[in-house]
Amino acid sequence: MRELVGLAKEKRFQEMGVPIYAVSTQAPHESRALQERLGDAVVLLSDPKGLAVRAYGVEDPGPVAPAGQTVLSRPATFYIDKRSDVRLRWTPDNYRRRPSAASVAESVSALR
């Protein structure tokens, strides 16, 4: 959550015209409070069946998903360009070690 809030506050994404999308495995009504906290800076998508989670290889096989969710996702950050090519992928082994919003912005800027 902290990582996503950091990305939402990172002004360089707006300056570069890079939209931020987040995928939640919760149903939309369960994610409403998170969307309100993030505001317009992030588009929060709902994936309760885990289609995107599986397609991008970030399913968390460990814990059992809560009722109403098919899968859980490991934390991941992707930069997907306008042609839908995955240009950068951060999938930390330890959920506590995630890239900072500033380092993600710098990496994305270098590719543009």
Contacts in CASP RR format, 6 or more apart in sequence:
PFRMAT RR
TARGET T0000
AUTHOR 0000-0000-0000
METHOD contacts of the structure
MODEL  1
MRELVGLAKEKRFQEMGVPIYAVSTQAPHESRALQERLGDAVVLLSDPKG
LAVRAYGVEDPGPVAPAGQTVLSRPATFYIDKRSDVRLRWTPDNYRRRPS
AASVAESVSALR
1 34 0 8 1.000
3 75 0 8 1.000
3 77 0 8 1.000
3 98 0 8 1.000
3 99 0 8 1.000
3 101 0 8 1.000
4 22 0 8 1.000
4 38 0 8 1.000
4 42 0 8 1.000
5 37 0 8 1.000
5 38 0 8 1.000
6 101 0 8 1.000
7 13 0 8 1.000
7 20 0 8 1.000
7 42 0 8 1.000
7 77 0 8 1.000
7 101 0 8 1.000
7 104 0 8 1.000
8 20 0 8 1.000
8 38 0 8 1.000
8 39 0 8 1.000
8 41 0 8 1.000
8 42 0 8 1.000
9 41 0 8 1.000
9 101 0 8 1.000
10 101 0 8 1.000
10 102 0 8 1.000
10 104 0 8 1.000
10 105 0 8 1.000
12 105 0 8 1.000
12 109 0 8 1.000
13 19 0 8 1.000
13 20 0 8 1.000
13 105 0 8 1.000
13 108 0 8 1.000
14 41 0 8 1.000
16 105 0 8 1.000
16 108 0 8 1.000
16 109 0 8 1.000
16 112 0 8 1.000
18 79 0 8 1.000
18 108 0 8 1.000
19 43 0 8 1.000
20 41 0 8 1.000
20 42 0 8 1.000
20 43 0 8 1.000
21 42 0 8 1.000
21 43 0 8 1.000
21 44 0 8 1.000
21 45 0 8 1.000
22 38 0 8 1.000
22 42 0 8 1.000
22 43 0 8 1.000
22 44 0 8 1.000
22 45 0 8 1.000
23 45 0 8 1.000
23 46 0 8 1.000
23 47 0 8 1.000
23 52 0 8 1.000
23 53 0 8 1.000
23 73 0 8 1.000
24 30 0 8 1.000
24 31 0 8 1.000
24 34 0 8 1.000
24 44 0 8 1.000
24 45 0 8 1.000
24 46 0 8 1.000
24 47 0 8 1.000
25 47 0 8 1.000
25 48 0 8 1.000
25 50 0 8 1.000
25 53 0 8 1.000
25 65 0 8 1.000
25 69 0 8 1.000
25 70 0 8 1.000
25 71 0 8 1.000
25 72 0 8 1.000
25 73 0 8 1.000
26 46 0 8 1.000
26 48 0 8 1.000
26 69 0 8 1.000
27 46 0 8 1.000
27 48 0 8 1.000
27 68 0 8 1.000
27 69 0 8 1.000
28 46 0 8 1.000
31 44 0 8 1.000
31 46 0 8 1.000
34 44 0 8 1.000
35 42 0 8 1.000
35 44 0 8 1.000
38 44 0 8 1.000
45 52 0 8 1.000
47 53 0 8 1.000
48 68 0 8 1.000
48 69 0 8 1.000
48 70 0 8 1.000
49 70 0 8 1.000
49 71 0 8 1.000
50 59 0 8 1.000
50 70 0 8 1.000
50 71 0 8 1.000
50 73 0 8 1.000
53 59 0 8 1.000
53 71 0 8 1.000
53 72 0 8 1.000
53 73 0 8 1.000
54 71 0 8 1.000
56 76 0 8 1.000
56 78 0 8 1.000
56 86 0 8 1.000
58 73 0 8 1.000
58 74 0 8 1.000
58 75 0 8 1.000
58 76 0 8 1.000
58 91 0 8 1.000
59 71 0 8 1.000
59 72 0 8 1.000
59 73 0 8 1.000
59 74 0 8 1.000
60 71 0 8 1.000
60 72 0 8 1.000
60 73 0 8 1.000
60 74 0 8 1.000
62 72 0 8 1.000
63 72 0 8 1.000
65 71 0 8 1.000
65 72 0 8 1.000
74 91 0 8 1.000
74 95 0 8 1.000
75 91 0 8 1.000
75 92 0 8 1.000
75 95 0 8 1.000
75 98 0 8 1.000
76 89 0 8 1.000
76 90 0 8 1.000
76 91 0 8 1.000
77 88 0 8 1.000
77 89 0 8 1.000
77 90 0 8 1.000
77 98 0 8 1.000
77 99 0 8 1.000
77 104 0 8 1.000
78 86 0 8 1.000
78 88 0 8 1.000
78 89 0 8 1.000
78 90 0 8 1.000
79 86 0 8 1.000
79 87 0 8 1.000
79 88 0 8 1.000
79 89 0 8 1.000
79 104 0 8 1.000
79 107 0 8 1.000
79 108 0 8 1.000
79 111 0 8 1.000
80 86 0 8 1.000
80 87 0 8 1.000
81 87 0 8 1.000
81 111 0 8 1.000
87 108 0 8 1.000
87 111 0 8 1.000
88 104 0 8 1.000
88 107 0 8 1.000
88 108 0 8 1.000
88 111 0 8 1.000
90 98 0 8 1.000
90 99 0 8 1.000
90 104 0 8 1.000
92 98 0 8 1.000
92 99 0 8 1.000
99 107 0 8 1.000
END
